[in-house]
Amino acid sequence: MNEKSKFFVENIIAWYKKHHRKLPWRNTQNPYHIWLSEIILQQTRVKQGLPYYLKFVERYPTLQDLASASDNEVFRLWQGLGYYNRAKNMLTAARHLCENNQGEFPKNYQELLKLKGIGKYTAAAIASFAFNEKVAVLDGNVFRVLARYFGIYTDIASPQGEKEFRALAESIVPENSSEYNQAIMEFGALQCTPQKPNCMFCPLREHCFAFAYQEQESLPVKISKTQMRERFFAYIIWHNEDKIALKKRLHKDIWQNLYDFDLQEKISLDELHQIQVQGTFLMASEILKHQLTHQKIFIRFFHFESPTPNLVDKNLEWYSWQAVQNLPKPIIIANYLQTLQTQNLQG
């Protein structure tokens, strides 16, 4: 390790000891708790993910408790966190470990990679934090800190960038990988932030490329190829006495395994009139907007009274309002239903 790299590692760790946040998953080497935190924090800020972590640890204290839980129960607890495939993969991995590995986590990076929902970053995090394996973590914070300090302009979203940054990260990770990996991620989250990094009080600025050349806003380089997709959802909410009709989303799309209503995407006025023939129109909501990472969804809810308990769509089922509360739903639907609680549409 050269002097620039040694300076980097030593000062990152020294900074961490003084400034790190006290988070519950940092006070343990329990691989189950570390795994839970890492899955929950994928694509999620710590402030948003922390309450979910605490709820999951309380509800499912052990891997066996999680593995024996029902899908709906876990999805309901996950509601509002987004990226629901994480919850599905988490359940799959938990059940696999309990059925095939005596409920124990693999103790090294390569074996952890084989688990459902665990990629290179998560495998490295668990291997390092739980078992102190000398392996580097590489997430958005780490990319940013390395790019700025060492002056790397390779696109972090490219295969070449992943290869280059991984080689650098692995070359400087010290024996006490757990503390160092926590330190570099925390440094990126609190000090070397995406916008307006705190360079004036940065312990690395003496040797930092970006600070020397005022390239903080230019690094890291990330060329995004994903375009925002717009979608238009017309939800038909069927009412019959004190029940409403919902279905489970089974196809591969957003919100898989969650419950929603009769969905007509891009419905025409003629199609809406055809639905009105089947029942009595009650009301329509305003157009609501829901933002996902790569999708912008415009949603409107149309309420109809069904004259009969027989449903046209075989996938729809009647649920009491009380039962609906316990179903896992997209947060936009859960929030909308809350607005109806004081209205007569509840029956």
Secondary structure, 3 states (H helix, E strand, C coil): CCHHHHHHHHHHHHHHHHHCCCCHHHHCCCHHHHHHHHHHCCCCCHHHHHHHHHHHHHHCCCHHHHHCCCHHHHHHHHCCCCCCHHHHHHHHHHHHHHHHCCCCCCCCHHHHCCCCCCCHHHHHHHHHHHHCCCCCCCCHHHHHHHHHHHCCCCCCCCHHHHHHHHHHHHHHCCCCHHHHHHHHHHHHHHCCCCCCCCHHHCCCHHHCHHHHHCCCCCCCCCCCCCCCEEEEEEEEEEEECCEEEEEECCCCCCCCCCEECEEEECCCHHHHHHHHHHCEEEEECCCEEEECCCEEEEEEEEEEECCCCCCCCCCCEEEEHHHHHCCCCCHHHHHHHHHCCCCHHHC
